[in-house]
Amino acid sequence: MMNNDARSAILDRYNITRSDFLGSGMEAEVYALSDHKVLKVYNHMSDLNKQWSLKEFYAGIHSDGLSYELPYIYDVFLENGIVVTIEKRIEGSNMQSLLSDLSFNEQSTMLEIYLKAHLDLQQIKGKSTIKRFVLFDEPSLSPIKIDNWYDVLKEKIRQKQPGLKPYFKKDVPDYEAKVNDLMKILSKGYKGEHSLIHGDFFPGNLLMNTNSQVTGLIDFGWMTMYGDPLFDIAIGWICFDMYDELNSNIRDRYLNIILSTLGEGARKDLYFYVLVYSFITANFYSEDCSDGHYRWCVENINNNTYWNAV
Protein backbone atom coordinates (compact mmCIF):
# COMPACT_ATOMS: atom_id res chain seq x y z
CA MET A 1 0.00 0.00 0.00
CA MET A 2 1.12 3.55 -0.68
CA ASN A 3 1.69 5.83 2.31
CA ASN A 4 -0.89 8.63 1.92
CA ASP A 5 1.17 11.23 3.78
CA ALA A 6 4.25 10.49 1.69
CA ARG A 7 2.21 10.69 -1.50
CA SER A 8 0.66 13.99 -0.46
CA ALA A 9 4.12 15.43 0.25
CA ILE A 10 5.26 14.48 -3.26
CA LEU A 11 2.19 16.01 -4.89
CA ASP A 12 2.59 19.20 -2.81
CA ARG A 13 6.22 19.53 -3.88
CA TYR A 14 5.17 19.61 -7.54
CA ASN A 15 2.06 21.75 -6.92
CA ILE A 16 -0.16 18.90 -8.06
CA THR A 17 -3.78 18.72 -6.92
CA ARG A 18 -6.37 15.98 -7.25
CA SER A 19 -7.69 17.78 -10.33
CA ASP A 20 -4.41 16.85 -12.05
CA PHE A 21 -5.12 13.14 -11.56
CA LEU A 22 -5.25 11.35 -14.92
CA GLY A 23 -5.70 7.74 -13.90
CA SER A 24 -4.14 4.74 -12.20
CA GLY A 25 -3.02 1.22 -12.97
CA MET A 26 -1.84 -1.75 -10.97
CA GLU A 27 1.48 -0.08 -10.13
CA ALA A 28 1.08 3.69 -10.22
CA GLU A 29 -1.07 6.79 -10.07
CA VAL A 30 -0.59 9.26 -12.93
CA TYR A 31 -0.84 13.05 -12.62
CA ALA A 32 -0.51 15.85 -15.17
CA LEU A 33 2.71 17.75 -14.51
CA SER A 34 2.50 19.98 -17.61
CA ASP A 35 1.11 19.85 -21.13
CA HIS A 36 3.97 17.56 -22.11
CA LYS A 37 4.87 15.63 -18.95
CA VAL A 38 3.25 13.44 -16.31
CA LEU A 39 4.29 12.47 -12.80
CA LYS A 40 3.83 8.81 -11.88
CA VAL A 41 3.75 7.77 -8.22
CA TYR A 42 4.36 4.05 -7.77
CA ASN A 43 3.21 1.59 -5.13
CA HIS A 44 5.06 -1.42 -3.70
CA MET A 45 4.69 -3.41 -6.95
CA SER A 46 7.50 -1.46 -8.61
CA ASP A 47 11.05 -0.52 -7.67
CA LEU A 48 13.89 1.74 -8.78
CA ASN A 49 15.72 -0.95 -10.72
CA LYS A 50 12.66 -1.74 -12.79
CA GLN A 51 12.05 1.91 -13.64
CA TRP A 52 15.71 2.50 -14.53
CA SER A 53 15.56 -0.51 -16.83
CA LEU A 54 12.43 0.90 -18.47
CA LYS A 55 14.08 4.32 -18.81
CA GLU A 56 17.04 2.77 -20.61
CA PHE A 57 14.72 0.62 -22.74
CA TYR A 58 12.50 3.50 -23.88
CA ALA A 59 15.53 5.66 -24.68
CA GLY A 60 16.97 2.88 -26.85
CA ILE A 61 13.87 2.22 -28.95
CA HIS A 62 14.12 3.34 -32.56
CA SER A 63 10.50 3.96 -33.55
CA ASP A 64 10.87 6.06 -36.72
CA GLY A 65 7.87 5.45 -38.93
CA LEU A 66 5.67 4.19 -36.09
CA SER A 67 2.23 5.77 -36.39
CA TYR A 68 1.86 6.38 -32.63
CA GLU A 69 4.01 7.37 -29.67
CA LEU A 70 5.79 5.14 -27.15
CA PRO A 71 6.63 6.09 -23.56
CA TYR A 72 9.73 8.03 -22.56
CA ILE A 73 11.02 8.48 -19.00
CA TYR A 74 12.86 11.72 -18.23
CA ASP A 75 13.73 10.99 -14.60
CA VAL A 76 13.48 8.26 -11.97
CA PHE A 77 13.95 8.90 -8.26
CA LEU A 78 12.99 7.76 -4.77
CA GLU A 79 11.20 10.24 -2.55
CA ASN A 80 9.86 9.54 0.93
CA GLY A 81 10.38 5.84 0.20
CA ILE A 82 8.20 6.01 -2.92
CA VAL A 83 9.35 5.45 -6.51
CA VAL A 84 8.52 8.42 -8.71
CA THR A 85 9.05 9.00 -12.44
CA ILE A 86 8.60 11.97 -14.73
CA GLU A 87 7.51 10.80 -18.17
CA LYS A 88 6.37 12.04 -21.56
CA ARG A 89 2.65 12.80 -21.67
CA ILE A 90 0.82 11.00 -24.46
CA GLU A 91 -2.60 12.41 -25.21
CA GLY A 92 -5.60 10.18 -25.64
CA SER A 93 -8.10 7.94 -23.86
CA ASN A 94 -7.50 4.24 -23.48
CA MET A 95 -9.39 2.13 -26.01
CA GLN A 96 -11.01 0.05 -23.26
CA SER A 97 -12.97 3.05 -22.01
CA LEU A 98 -14.40 3.75 -25.48
CA LEU A 99 -15.67 0.31 -26.46
CA SER A 100 -18.94 0.13 -24.52
CA ASP A 101 -20.38 3.18 -26.32
CA LEU A 102 -19.72 1.81 -29.80
CA SER A 103 -22.20 0.15 -32.14
CA PHE A 104 -21.53 -3.31 -33.58
CA ASN A 105 -20.06 -1.86 -36.79
CA GLU A 106 -18.02 0.72 -34.88
CA GLN A 107 -16.59 -2.06 -32.71
CA SER A 108 -15.58 -3.97 -35.85
CA THR A 109 -13.80 -0.89 -37.18
CA MET A 110 -12.06 -0.50 -33.82
CA LEU A 111 -10.88 -4.12 -33.98
CA GLU A 112 -9.28 -3.43 -37.35
CA ILE A 113 -7.55 -0.35 -35.93
CA TYR A 114 -6.39 -2.42 -32.96
CA LEU A 115 -4.80 -5.08 -35.16
CA LYS A 116 -3.11 -2.48 -37.37
CA ALA A 117 -1.57 -0.83 -34.30
CA HIS A 118 -0.35 -4.23 -33.20
CA LEU A 119 1.18 -5.05 -36.56
CA ASP A 120 2.79 -1.59 -36.75
CA LEU A 121 4.78 -2.39 -33.60
CA GLN A 122 6.68 -5.00 -35.59
CA GLN A 123 8.46 -2.18 -37.41
CA ILE A 124 10.72 -1.97 -34.37
CA LYS A 125 13.18 -4.71 -35.27
CA GLY A 126 16.19 -3.93 -33.12
CA LYS A 127 16.60 -5.52 -29.72
CA SER A 128 17.38 -2.14 -28.15
CA THR A 129 18.36 -2.85 -24.52
CA ILE A 130 16.62 -6.23 -24.31
CA LYS A 131 19.07 -8.82 -23.04
CA ARG A 132 18.72 -12.51 -23.78
CA PHE A 133 15.21 -12.09 -25.24
CA VAL A 134 13.72 -10.41 -22.12
CA LEU A 135 13.55 -6.77 -21.05
CA PHE A 136 14.36 -7.38 -17.42
CA ASP A 137 17.44 -9.47 -16.64
CA GLU A 138 15.63 -11.79 -14.26
CA PRO A 139 17.99 -13.29 -11.66
CA SER A 140 16.06 -16.55 -11.85
CA LEU A 141 17.08 -16.94 -15.51
CA SER A 142 20.74 -16.15 -14.93
CA PRO A 143 21.98 -19.75 -14.35
CA ILE A 144 20.00 -21.00 -17.34
CA LYS A 145 21.51 -21.17 -20.79
CA ILE A 146 19.23 -19.05 -22.95
CA ASP A 147 20.02 -19.59 -26.62
CA ASN A 148 16.52 -19.28 -28.03
CA TRP A 149 13.38 -17.30 -27.27
CA TYR A 150 11.50 -20.53 -26.57
CA ASP A 151 14.04 -21.21 -23.80
CA VAL A 152 12.65 -18.19 -21.95
CA LEU A 153 9.04 -19.40 -22.22
CA LYS A 154 10.02 -22.91 -21.19
CA GLU A 155 11.91 -21.67 -18.15
CA LYS A 156 9.06 -19.36 -17.10
CA ILE A 157 6.64 -22.30 -17.22
CA ARG A 158 9.04 -24.54 -15.29
CA GLN A 159 9.52 -21.95 -12.55
CA LYS A 160 5.80 -21.40 -12.15
CA GLN A 161 4.80 -25.02 -11.73
CA PRO A 162 5.72 -25.58 -8.05
CA GLY A 163 3.34 -22.82 -7.01
CA LEU A 164 0.63 -23.74 -9.51
CA LYS A 165 0.74 -27.52 -9.39
CA PRO A 166 -1.51 -28.01 -6.32
CA TYR A 167 -4.22 -25.87 -7.94
CA PHE A 168 -3.83 -27.09 -11.52
CA LYS A 169 -3.93 -30.76 -10.46
CA LYS A 170 -7.34 -30.07 -8.97
CA ASP A 171 -8.74 -27.89 -11.77
CA VAL A 172 -6.99 -29.09 -14.95
CA PRO A 173 -7.61 -32.66 -16.19
CA ASP A 174 -4.38 -34.34 -17.39
CA TYR A 175 -2.42 -31.38 -16.06
CA GLU A 176 1.02 -33.04 -16.11
CA ALA A 177 0.55 -34.40 -19.64
CA LYS A 178 -0.43 -30.92 -20.83
CA VAL A 179 2.63 -29.31 -19.26
CA ASN A 180 4.85 -31.94 -20.83
CA ASP A 181 3.27 -31.39 -24.25
CA LEU A 182 4.00 -27.66 -24.10
CA MET A 183 7.56 -28.23 -22.91
CA LYS A 184 8.22 -30.70 -25.75
CA ILE A 185 7.09 -28.15 -28.32
CA LEU A 186 9.18 -25.39 -26.73
CA SER A 187 12.23 -27.70 -26.57
CA LYS A 188 12.28 -27.76 -30.38
CA GLY A 189 13.28 -24.09 -30.37
CA TYR A 190 11.90 -21.08 -32.20
CA LYS A 191 13.01 -20.55 -35.80
CA GLY A 192 10.75 -17.76 -37.09
CA GLU A 193 10.86 -13.99 -37.34
CA HIS A 194 11.66 -11.90 -34.27
CA SER A 195 10.25 -8.54 -33.24
CA LEU A 196 9.49 -6.55 -30.12
CA ILE A 197 6.79 -8.12 -27.93
CA HIS A 198 4.92 -5.69 -25.69
CA GLY A 199 3.63 -8.52 -23.51
CA ASP A 200 0.48 -6.79 -22.27
CA PHE A 201 -1.07 -5.50 -25.47
CA PHE A 202 -4.73 -5.03 -24.64
CA PRO A 203 -7.19 -2.14 -25.16
CA GLY A 204 -6.40 -0.57 -21.78
CA ASN A 205 -2.81 0.10 -22.87
CA LEU A 206 -3.65 1.62 -26.25
CA LEU A 207 -4.44 5.35 -26.34
CA MET A 208 -6.70 6.98 -28.93
CA ASN A 209 -7.85 10.50 -29.79
CA THR A 210 -11.36 11.68 -30.58
CA ASN A 211 -10.83 10.84 -34.26
CA SER A 212 -10.28 7.16 -33.41
CA GLN A 213 -6.59 7.45 -34.23
CA VAL A 214 -4.12 5.54 -32.07
CA THR A 215 -1.88 8.04 -30.28
CA GLY A 216 0.20 5.80 -28.03
CA LEU A 217 1.04 2.43 -26.54
CA ILE A 218 1.95 2.42 -22.85
CA ASP A 219 3.02 0.10 -20.01
CA PHE A 220 5.74 -2.12 -21.35
CA GLY A 221 6.99 -4.33 -18.53
CA TRP A 222 7.62 -7.79 -17.12
CA MET A 223 6.32 -9.65 -20.18
CA THR A 224 8.13 -7.43 -22.70
CA MET A 225 10.35 -9.69 -24.80
CA TYR A 226 11.96 -10.15 -28.20
CA GLY A 227 10.54 -13.08 -30.12
CA ASP A 228 7.59 -14.27 -32.21
CA PRO A 229 5.21 -11.35 -32.90
CA LEU A 230 2.33 -13.85 -32.93
CA PHE A 231 2.78 -14.25 -29.17
CA ASP A 232 1.78 -10.59 -28.78
CA ILE A 233 -1.08 -10.96 -31.26
CA ALA A 234 -2.35 -13.95 -29.25
CA ILE A 235 -2.33 -11.98 -26.00
CA GLY A 236 -4.02 -9.03 -27.71
CA TRP A 237 -6.73 -11.37 -28.95
CA ILE A 238 -7.39 -13.43 -25.85
CA CYS A 239 -7.29 -10.40 -23.53
CA PHE A 240 -9.68 -8.32 -25.63
CA ASP A 241 -12.89 -8.22 -23.59
CA MET A 242 -11.53 -11.24 -21.75
CA TYR A 243 -14.59 -11.55 -19.48
CA ASP A 244 -17.12 -10.83 -22.26
CA GLU A 245 -18.27 -7.66 -20.52
CA LEU A 246 -19.37 -6.15 -23.83
CA ASN A 247 -21.56 -9.17 -24.57
CA SER A 248 -20.92 -8.81 -28.31
CA ASN A 249 -18.83 -11.86 -29.22
CA ILE A 250 -15.74 -9.67 -29.57
CA ARG A 251 -13.12 -12.40 -29.37
CA ASP A 252 -14.61 -14.52 -32.17
CA ARG A 253 -15.02 -11.45 -34.33
CA TYR A 254 -11.45 -10.32 -33.67
CA LEU A 255 -10.06 -13.80 -34.35
CA ASN A 256 -11.77 -13.74 -37.75
CA ILE A 257 -10.14 -10.38 -38.52
CA ILE A 258 -6.71 -11.68 -37.48
CA LEU A 259 -7.01 -14.82 -39.60
CA SER A 260 -8.35 -12.94 -42.62
CA THR A 261 -5.31 -10.67 -42.35
CA LEU A 262 -2.56 -13.13 -41.42
CA GLY A 263 -3.97 -16.33 -42.89
CA GLU A 264 -5.53 -19.46 -41.41
CA GLY A 265 -2.05 -20.84 -40.66
CA ALA A 266 -1.73 -18.40 -37.73
CA ARG A 267 -4.54 -20.11 -35.79
CA LYS A 268 -2.36 -22.94 -34.44
CA ASP A 269 0.27 -20.53 -33.10
CA LEU A 270 -2.35 -18.25 -31.55
CA TYR A 271 -3.89 -21.15 -29.65
CA PHE A 272 -0.46 -22.42 -28.60
CA TYR A 273 0.59 -19.05 -27.20
CA VAL A 274 -2.69 -18.63 -25.31
CA LEU A 275 -1.91 -21.92 -23.54
CA VAL A 276 1.67 -20.82 -22.79
CA TYR A 277 0.49 -17.43 -21.52
CA SER A 278 -2.11 -19.06 -19.28
CA PHE A 279 0.44 -21.40 -17.71
CA ILE A 280 2.84 -18.50 -17.08
CA THR A 281 0.41 -15.94 -15.66
CA ALA A 282 -2.19 -18.03 -13.79
CA ASN A 283 -0.98 -16.85 -10.36
CA PHE A 284 0.30 -13.49 -11.57
CA TYR A 285 -2.14 -11.48 -9.46
CA SER A 286 -2.97 -13.97 -6.71
CA GLU A 287 -0.42 -16.40 -5.28
CA ASP A 288 -3.17 -18.59 -3.86
CA CYS A 289 -4.99 -18.69 -7.23
CA SER A 290 -8.16 -17.25 -5.74
CA ASP A 291 -8.92 -14.59 -8.32
CA GLY A 292 -10.73 -14.34 -11.65
CA HIS A 293 -7.53 -14.31 -13.68
CA TYR A 294 -6.61 -17.78 -12.42
CA ARG A 295 -10.06 -19.09 -13.32
CA TRP A 296 -9.78 -17.47 -16.75
CA CYS A 297 -6.41 -19.19 -17.30
CA VAL A 298 -7.87 -22.53 -16.26
CA GLU A 299 -10.70 -22.04 -18.73
CA ASN A 300 -8.13 -21.49 -21.48
CA ILE A 301 -6.06 -24.50 -20.46
CA ASN A 302 -9.17 -26.71 -20.42
CA ASN A 303 -10.19 -25.60 -23.91
CA ASN A 304 -9.89 -28.73 -26.04
CA THR A 305 -10.07 -26.69 -29.25
CA TYR A 306 -6.70 -25.15 -28.41
CA TRP A 307 -5.08 -28.50 -27.62
CA ASN A 308 -6.45 -30.20 -30.71
CA ALA A 309 -4.83 -27.48 -32.85
CA VAL A 310 -1.37 -27.69 -31.30
Secondary structure, 3 states (H helix, E strand, C coil): CCCHHHHHHHHHHCCCCHHHEEEECCCEEEEECCCCEEEEEECCCCCHHHHHHHHHHHHHCCCCCCCCECCCEEEEEEECCEEEEEEECCCCEEHHHHHCCCCHHHHHHHHHHHHHHHHHHHHCCCCCCCECCECCCCHHHCCCCCCCHHHHHHHHHHHHHHHHHHHHHHHCCCHHHHHHHHHHHHHCCCCCCCEEECCCCCHHHEEECCCCCEEEECCCCCCCEEECHHHHHHHHHHCCCCCCCCCCCHHHHHHHHHHHHHCCCHHHHHHHHHHHHHHHHCCCCCCCCCCHHHHHHHHHHCCHHHHHHC
